[in-house]
Amino acid sequence: MRLDPDCVHQEGSPQSCSHVVGCIGGDTLFVGGSIGWDRGTLRGELYTGEACTGTWDNETGMARFDCGDGVEGTVQYTVFDGATGTAQGTGEMLDGRPTRPGAATTSRITFRPKLAA
C-alpha cells in the first residue's frame, strides 16, 4: 500500500489527482486518490488490500465510498482550499465508526473524527 506517484494535482483539470489518506474507526487505514475538479471519483484501498471506489462533489460537500469487503461510508467536508485541493470534514461509516485525520497534506479529502453530540 503506497501513494500513487502518477497522482498529480493539476489545478482546474478534470484529470487532477490528489492523494487521500485516512483512518476509519481508529484501526482501518485508507490510501488512494481523488480524481477530478469540483466533482469526481475516489479510488484506493484499505490496508487489508480491499479496493474502494466512490464519488465526491464540492457543490454538496459530500464524498461517498464503498469497498469490496462491505465497508462503506460518507464524508461531509466543510473546509475546502481550491488552490491546494485540500478539504477537511467529518465522516461516518455505515456501521457508525468515525473517520479520522489523514496524513497527506496534498489530500483533496482528509478525514476528521465525527464529534460526539
C-alpha positions in Angstrom: 0.0 0.0 0.0 1.6 3.3 -1.1 0.6 6.6 -2.7 0.4 6.5 -6.5 3.4 8.6 -7.9 1.3 9.3 -11.0 -1.4 11.0 -8.9 -0.7 14.7 -9.7 -2.6 17.8 -8.6 -3.5 19.9 -11.7 -5.5 23.0 -10.7 -8.7 23.2 -12.8 -8.2 20.0 -14.7 -10.8 17.2 -14.7 -7.8 14.8 -14.7 -6.4 16.3 -11.5 -5.5 13.7 -8.9 -4.8 14.4 -5.2 -3.7 11.9 -2.6 -6.2 10.7 0.0 -5.1 9.1 3.3 -7.5 8.5 6.1 -8.2 6.3 9.1 -11.6 4.7 9.7 -12.6 3.9 13.2 -9.1 4.1 14.5 -7.9 0.8 13.0 -8.5 0.8 9.2 -6.2 2.8 7.0 -7.4 4.0 3.6 -4.8 5.2 0.9 -5.8 6.4 -2.5 -6.6 9.4 -4.6 -9.4 11.7 -5.8 -9.7 12.4 -9.5 -11.4 15.4 -11.0 -12.1 19.0 -10.3 -15.2 20.3 -8.4 -16.5 16.7 -8.5 -15.1 13.3 -9.4 -14.2 9.9 -8.3 -12.3 8.4 -5.3 -10.2 5.2 -5.7 -7.9 3.5 -3.3 -7.6 0.5 -0.9 -7.8 -0.4 2.7 -4.7 -1.8 4.5 -6.3 -5.2 4.1 -6.0 -4.9 0.3 -9.7 -4.4 -0.4 -10.4 -2.0 -3.3 -12.5 1.1 -2.6 -14.3 3.4 -5.0 -16.6 6.4 -4.6 -17.6 9.9 -5.7 -17.2 13.4 -4.3 -18.8 16.7 -5.1 -17.7 20.2 -3.9 -21.2 21.6 -4.6 -22.7 19.4 -1.9 -19.5 18.9 0.1 -20.1 15.2 0.2 -18.0 12.2 -0.6 -19.4 8.6 -0.6 -17.4 5.4 -0.9 -17.7 1.7 -0.6 -15.1 -1.1 -0.5 -15.1 -4.8 -1.6 -15.5 -6.1 1.9 -18.8 -4.2 2.6 -17.1 -1.2 4.2 -18.9 2.0 3.1 -19.4 5.5 4.4 -19.9 9.2 3.7 -17.8 12.3 4.5 -19.2 15.8 4.8 -16.5 18.3 4.2 -17.0 22.0 5.1 -13.5 23.5 4.7 -12.1 23.5 1.1 -9.0 25.2 -0.2 -9.2 25.2 -4.0 -5.6 26.3 -4.5 -4.2 23.3 -2.7 -7.1 20.9 -3.3 -7.3 20.1 0.4 -10.7 19.6 2.2 -11.5 18.7 5.7 -14.7 17.5 7.3 -16.4 14.9 9.4 -17.3 11.4 8.4 -19.0 8.2 9.5 -19.0 4.7 8.3 -22.3 2.8 7.6 -21.7 0.9 10.8 -21.2 4.1 12.8 -17.4 4.2 13.1 -15.9 7.7 12.7 -13.3 8.6 10.2 -10.1 10.3 11.4 -7.5 12.7 10.0 -5.4 11.7 7.1 -1.7 12.0 6.9 -1.2 13.6 3.4 -1.1 17.3 3.1 -2.0 17.1 -0.5 -5.2 15.3 0.1 -8.4 16.6 -1.5 -10.2 15.0 1.3 -8.7 14.4 4.7 -10.9 12.8 7.2 -11.6 14.2 10.7 -13.4 12.4 13.5 -17.1 12.8 13.9 -17.7 14.8 17.1 -19.9 13.3 19.7 -23.3 15.1 20.3 
